[in-house]
Amino acid sequence: MTRAWVIGAGLWSGILWAQLDTVRVHSANIVCQTCRRTIIRGLSTQKGIRHVEVDVPQKTIQVVYRPDKTNPDRIRQAIARLGYDADHVPRDPAAFERLPACCKRPEAH
Protein backbone atom coordinates (compact mmCIF):
# COMPACT_ATOMS: atom_id res chain seq x y z
CA MET A 1 0.00 0.00 0.00
CA THR A 2 1.39 3.42 -0.92
CA ARG A 3 0.36 6.84 0.29
CA ALA A 4 0.22 10.16 -1.49
CA TRP A 5 -1.05 13.63 -0.68
CA VAL A 6 -3.20 15.68 -3.01
CA ILE A 7 -3.83 19.40 -2.72
CA GLY A 8 -7.13 20.81 -3.91
CA ALA A 9 -9.08 24.02 -3.61
CA GLY A 10 -11.51 24.02 -0.71
CA LEU A 11 -14.99 25.53 -0.60
CA TRP A 12 -13.67 28.88 0.65
CA SER A 13 -10.60 28.95 -1.60
CA GLY A 14 -8.56 27.40 1.19
CA ILE A 15 -6.28 24.41 0.81
CA LEU A 16 -7.69 20.92 1.29
CA TRP A 17 -5.27 18.08 1.92
CA ALA A 18 -6.55 14.65 0.99
CA GLN A 19 -4.49 11.58 1.75
CA LEU A 20 -4.61 8.81 -0.87
CA ASP A 21 -3.70 5.15 -0.48
CA THR A 22 -3.24 2.43 -3.07
CA VAL A 23 -4.24 -1.21 -2.85
CA ARG A 24 -3.47 -3.98 -5.33
CA VAL A 25 -6.00 -6.83 -5.52
CA HIS A 26 -5.54 -10.15 -7.33
CA SER A 27 -8.54 -11.55 -9.21
CA ALA A 28 -8.08 -14.91 -10.90
CA ASN A 29 -11.17 -14.57 -13.07
CA ILE A 30 -10.15 -11.45 -15.03
CA VAL A 31 -9.85 -12.80 -18.58
CA CYS A 32 -10.59 -10.05 -21.11
CA GLN A 33 -10.95 -6.35 -21.87
CA THR A 34 -14.66 -6.55 -21.09
CA CYS A 35 -13.71 -7.66 -17.57
CA ARG A 36 -11.36 -4.67 -17.39
CA ARG A 37 -14.07 -2.22 -18.46
CA THR A 38 -16.65 -3.74 -16.10
CA ILE A 39 -14.32 -3.42 -13.11
CA ILE A 40 -13.20 0.13 -13.93
CA ARG A 41 -16.77 1.34 -14.46
CA GLY A 42 -18.08 -0.46 -11.40
CA LEU A 43 -15.37 0.73 -9.02
CA SER A 44 -15.21 4.29 -10.38
CA THR A 45 -18.69 4.96 -9.01
CA GLN A 46 -17.75 3.90 -5.47
CA LYS A 47 -17.33 6.58 -2.83
CA GLY A 48 -13.69 7.47 -2.17
CA ILE A 49 -12.18 5.71 -5.18
CA ARG A 50 -10.02 8.07 -7.25
CA HIS A 51 -8.38 5.83 -9.87
CA VAL A 52 -8.63 2.22 -11.05
CA GLU A 53 -6.20 0.27 -13.24
CA VAL A 54 -6.77 -3.33 -14.32
CA ASP A 55 -3.91 -5.45 -15.66
CA VAL A 56 -5.58 -8.34 -17.51
CA PRO A 57 -2.44 -10.49 -18.10
CA GLN A 58 -1.34 -10.12 -14.45
CA LYS A 59 -4.96 -10.45 -13.19
CA THR A 60 -4.53 -7.50 -10.83
CA ILE A 61 -6.57 -4.44 -9.97
CA GLN A 62 -4.82 -1.37 -8.59
CA VAL A 63 -7.07 1.11 -6.82
CA VAL A 64 -6.14 4.58 -5.57
CA TYR A 65 -8.58 5.64 -2.86
CA ARG A 66 -9.21 8.04 -0.01
CA PRO A 67 -8.85 6.14 3.28
CA ASP A 68 -11.22 8.54 5.01
CA LYS A 69 -13.98 7.40 2.58
CA THR A 70 -13.27 3.69 2.00
CA ASN A 71 -10.81 0.91 2.78
CA PRO A 72 -9.29 -2.19 1.14
CA ASP A 73 -11.96 -4.52 2.56
CA ARG A 74 -14.78 -2.40 1.12
CA ILE A 75 -12.97 -2.28 -2.21
CA ARG A 76 -12.62 -6.07 -2.25
CA GLN A 77 -16.32 -6.42 -1.41
CA ALA A 78 -17.21 -4.04 -4.27
CA ILE A 79 -15.12 -6.12 -6.69
CA ALA A 80 -16.84 -9.31 -5.48
CA ARG A 81 -20.28 -7.68 -6.02
CA LEU A 82 -19.24 -7.07 -9.64
CA GLY A 83 -18.74 -10.83 -10.09
CA TYR A 84 -14.97 -11.09 -9.67
CA ASP A 85 -12.80 -12.75 -7.03
CA ALA A 86 -10.88 -10.24 -4.91
CA ASP A 87 -7.95 -11.79 -3.06
CA HIS A 88 -9.59 -13.89 -0.33
CA VAL A 89 -13.13 -12.56 -1.02
CA PRO A 90 -15.07 -14.86 -3.36
CA ARG A 91 -17.11 -13.42 -6.22
CA ASP A 92 -20.87 -13.01 -5.90
CA PRO A 93 -22.30 -16.00 -7.85
CA ALA A 94 -25.38 -14.07 -9.05
CA ALA A 95 -23.22 -11.18 -10.30
CA PHE A 96 -20.89 -13.63 -12.03
CA GLU A 97 -23.86 -15.17 -13.87
CA ARG A 98 -24.87 -11.70 -15.14
CA LEU A 99 -21.42 -11.12 -16.73
CA PRO A 100 -21.07 -11.49 -20.51
CA ALA A 101 -20.15 -14.99 -21.72
CA CYS A 102 -16.63 -13.86 -22.62
CA CYS A 103 -15.95 -12.98 -18.98
CA LYS A 104 -16.93 -16.44 -17.76
CA ARG A 105 -14.40 -18.32 -19.87
CA PRO A 106 -11.55 -19.80 -17.85
CA GLU A 107 -8.90 -19.01 -20.47
CA ALA A 108 -7.75 -15.58 -21.58
CA HIS A 109 -8.83 -14.40 -25.02
Backbone as numpy.savetxt, mean C-alpha at the origin, in Angstrom:
# Nx Ny Nz CAx CAy CAz Cx Cy Cz
12.13 0.44 8.01 11.29 1.60 8.01 12.18 2.83 8.01
11.91 3.78 7.14 12.68 5.01 7.09 11.79 6.18 7.48
12.40 7.25 7.89 11.64 8.43 8.29 12.12 9.64 7.49
11.19 10.52 7.22 11.51 11.76 6.52 10.62 12.86 7.09
11.03 14.08 6.88 10.24 15.23 7.33 9.84 16.04 6.10
8.60 16.48 6.10 8.08 17.27 4.99 7.59 18.60 5.55
7.92 19.67 4.88 7.46 21.00 5.29 6.34 21.42 4.35
5.27 21.93 4.91 4.16 22.41 4.09 3.59 23.67 4.69
2.83 24.39 3.91 2.21 25.61 4.40 1.00 25.26 5.25
0.90 25.85 6.41 -0.23 25.62 7.30 -1.40 26.51 6.93
-2.49 26.37 7.67 -3.71 27.12 7.41 -3.48 28.63 7.52
-2.63 29.05 8.45 -2.39 30.48 8.66 -1.04 30.90 8.12
-0.60 30.28 7.05 0.68 30.55 6.41 1.86 30.25 7.32
1.64 29.44 8.32 2.73 29.00 9.20 3.40 27.78 8.57
4.30 27.18 9.29 5.01 26.00 8.82 4.43 24.79 9.53
4.10 23.77 8.76 3.59 22.52 9.30 4.63 21.43 9.04
5.05 20.77 10.08 6.02 19.68 9.93 5.26 18.38 10.01
5.39 17.55 9.01 4.74 16.25 9.00 5.81 15.17 8.86
5.84 14.27 9.80 6.80 13.17 9.76 6.23 12.08 8.86
7.08 11.50 8.02 6.67 10.41 7.14 7.51 9.18 7.44
6.89 8.02 7.39 7.59 6.74 7.53 7.37 5.93 6.27
8.18 4.92 6.09 8.05 4.03 4.93 8.01 2.59 5.43
7.11 1.81 4.85 7.05 0.39 5.16 7.07 -0.38 3.85
7.76 -1.50 3.85 7.82 -2.39 2.68 7.09 -3.68 3.06
6.12 -4.06 2.23 5.28 -5.23 2.48 5.48 -6.23 1.35
5.64 -7.50 1.70 5.75 -8.55 0.68 4.36 -9.14 0.45
4.02 -9.36 -0.83 2.74 -9.95 -1.20 2.99 -10.97 -2.30
2.89 -12.24 -1.95 3.21 -13.31 -2.89 2.25 -13.39 -4.07
1.06 -12.83 -3.96 0.12 -12.97 -5.06 0.01 -11.73 -5.96
1.06 -10.92 -6.01 1.14 -9.85 -7.02 1.73 -10.49 -8.27
0.95 -10.51 -9.37 1.43 -11.20 -10.57 1.44 -10.36 -11.84
0.79 -9.19 -11.84 0.70 -8.45 -13.10 0.54 -6.95 -12.87
0.51 -6.21 -13.94 0.34 -4.75 -13.87 -1.05 -4.37 -13.38
-2.03 -5.22 -13.61 -3.38 -4.96 -13.08 -3.34 -5.02 -11.56
-2.61 -5.99 -11.01 -2.42 -6.06 -9.56 -1.80 -4.75 -9.06
-0.77 -4.31 -9.75 -0.07 -3.08 -9.38 -1.04 -1.89 -9.33
-1.83 -1.74 -10.40 -2.78 -0.62 -10.45 -3.84 -0.73 -9.36
-4.34 -1.93 -9.12 -5.36 -2.15 -8.09 -4.84 -1.74 -6.72
-3.62 -2.14 -6.41 -3.04 -1.83 -5.10 -2.78 -0.33 -4.97
-2.20 0.28 -5.99 -1.91 1.72 -5.93 -3.20 2.51 -5.76
-4.21 2.20 -6.56 -5.48 2.93 -6.45 -6.15 2.70 -5.10
-6.14 1.46 -4.66 -6.79 1.13 -3.39 -6.12 1.76 -2.19
-4.80 1.76 -2.15 -4.09 2.33 -1.01 -4.04 3.85 -1.06
-4.03 4.43 -2.24 -3.92 5.89 -2.37 -5.11 6.61 -1.76
-6.22 5.93 -1.59 -7.40 6.56 -1.00 -7.43 6.43 0.52
-6.49 5.71 1.09 -6.47 5.49 2.54 -5.89 6.71 3.25
-6.47 7.04 4.38 -6.05 8.18 5.17 -4.59 8.02 5.61
-3.79 9.03 5.38 -2.40 9.06 5.84 -1.39 8.52 4.86
-1.83 7.88 3.79 -0.89 7.31 2.82 -0.53 8.38 1.81
0.77 8.61 1.64 1.27 9.67 0.76 1.78 9.16 -0.57
2.34 7.94 -0.62 2.90 7.43 -1.86 2.94 5.91 -1.80
2.64 5.28 -2.95 2.66 3.82 -3.04 3.44 3.41 -4.28
4.36 2.47 -4.11 5.09 1.87 -5.23 4.93 0.36 -5.13
4.65 -0.29 -6.27 4.52 -1.73 -6.32 5.55 -2.27 -7.29
6.38 -3.19 -6.82 7.38 -3.85 -7.65 6.86 -5.26 -7.94
6.32 -5.46 -9.14 5.71 -6.74 -9.50 6.73 -7.88 -9.47
7.90 -7.76 -10.12 8.85 -8.89 -10.09 9.31 -9.26 -8.67
9.49 -8.27 -7.82 9.94 -8.53 -6.45 8.78 -8.85 -5.50
7.54 -8.61 -5.98 6.33 -8.85 -5.18 6.34 -8.06 -3.88
6.71 -6.78 -4.00 6.75 -5.90 -2.83 5.94 -4.64 -3.06
5.47 -4.10 -1.96 4.71 -2.85 -1.96 5.43 -1.92 -0.98
5.84 -0.76 -1.46 6.46 0.23 -0.58 5.48 1.37 -0.39
5.21 1.69 0.86 4.22 2.71 1.19 4.86 3.78 2.06
4.73 5.04 1.64 5.15 6.18 2.44 3.88 6.72 3.09
3.92 6.87 4.41 2.71 7.24 5.15 3.02 8.16 6.32
1.97 8.79 6.81 2.08 9.64 8.00 1.74 8.80 9.22
2.69 8.59 10.13 2.44 7.73 11.29 1.41 8.29 12.27
1.11 9.58 12.16 0.06 10.13 13.01 -1.33 9.84 12.45
-1.41 9.30 11.23 -2.69 9.00 10.58 -2.93 7.51 10.38
-1.86 6.72 10.24 -1.99 5.28 10.01 -0.73 4.58 10.50
-0.69 3.27 10.34 0.48 2.51 10.79 0.63 1.27 9.91
1.76 0.57 10.01 1.99 -0.59 9.15 0.91 -1.67 9.24
0.37 -1.91 10.44 -0.67 -2.93 10.57 -1.94 -2.54 9.81
-2.32 -1.28 9.89 -3.50 -0.81 9.13 -3.24 -0.90 7.63
-2.03 -0.60 7.22 -1.68 -0.68 5.80 -1.77 -2.13 5.33
-1.23 -3.05 6.12 -1.33 -4.48 5.76 -2.79 -4.92 5.68
-3.61 -4.48 6.62 -5.03 -4.83 6.60 -5.71 -4.27 5.34
-5.35 -3.05 4.95 -5.93 -2.44 3.74 -5.53 -3.24 2.50
-4.29 -3.70 2.45 -3.83 -4.52 1.32 -4.62 -5.83 1.29
-4.80 -6.45 2.44 -5.56 -7.71 2.52 -7.01 -7.51 2.07
-7.61 -6.37 2.42 -8.99 -6.08 1.99 -9.09 -5.88 0.48
-7.97 -5.60 -0.17 -7.95 -5.48 -1.63 -7.85 -6.84 -2.31
-7.57 -7.89 -1.53 -7.46 -9.24 -2.09 -6.04 -9.76 -2.22
-5.10 -9.11 -1.55 -3.68 -9.49 -1.66 -3.12 -9.84 -0.29
-2.23 -10.84 -0.26 -1.51 -11.15 0.98 -0.64 -9.96 1.34
-0.41 -9.77 2.63 0.41 -8.65 3.09 1.25 -9.13 4.26
2.45 -9.59 3.95 3.34 -10.20 4.95 2.59 -11.34 5.63
2.36 -11.23 6.92 1.70 -12.29 7.68 0.17 -12.20 7.66
-0.38 -11.16 7.04 -1.84 -10.97 6.99 -2.38 -11.61 5.71
-3.26 -12.60 5.85 -3.78 -13.26 4.65 -4.80 -12.39 3.92
-4.88 -12.58 2.61 -5.83 -11.82 1.78 -7.26 -12.15 2.18
-8.16 -11.21 1.92 -9.59 -11.41 2.11 -10.07 -12.30 0.96
-10.61 -13.49 1.24 -11.02 -14.40 0.16 -12.08 -13.81 -0.76
-13.04 -13.07 -0.21 -14.09 -12.47 -1.04 -13.51 -11.41 -1.96
-12.58 -10.61 -1.46 -11.93 -9.58 -2.29 -11.09 -10.23 -3.37
-10.40 -11.32 -3.03 -9.60 -12.03 -4.02 -10.49 -12.55 -5.15
-11.66 -13.06 -4.84 -12.57 -13.57 -5.87 -13.08 -12.47 -6.79
-13.13 -11.23 -6.31 -13.58 -10.11 -7.14 -12.48 -9.57 -8.06
-11.23 -9.99 -7.86 -10.13 -9.53 -8.72 -10.31 -10.07 -10.13
-9.76 -9.37 -11.13 -9.79 -9.90 -12.50 -9.07 -11.25 -12.57
-9.44 -12.05 -13.56 -8.87 -13.40 -13.72 -7.34 -13.35 -13.81
-6.80 -12.34 -14.45 -5.34 -12.26 -14.61 -4.63 -12.15 -13.26
-5.28 -11.56 -12.28 -4.66 -11.38 -10.97 -4.73 -12.63 -10.10
-5.49 -13.61 -10.53 -5.65 -14.84 -9.76 -4.73 -15.96 -10.23
-4.01 -15.70 -11.32 -3.11 -16.72 -11.86 -1.87 -16.84 -10.99
-1.42 -18.05 -10.72 -0.26 -18.21 -9.84 1.06 -17.80 -10.48
1.13 -17.78 -11.80 2.39 -17.41 -12.46 2.32 -15.97 -12.97
3.46 -15.35 -13.05 3.53 -13.98 -13.58 3.28 -14.00 -15.08
2.72 -12.91 -15.58 2.46 -12.80 -17.01 2.65 -11.38 -17.48
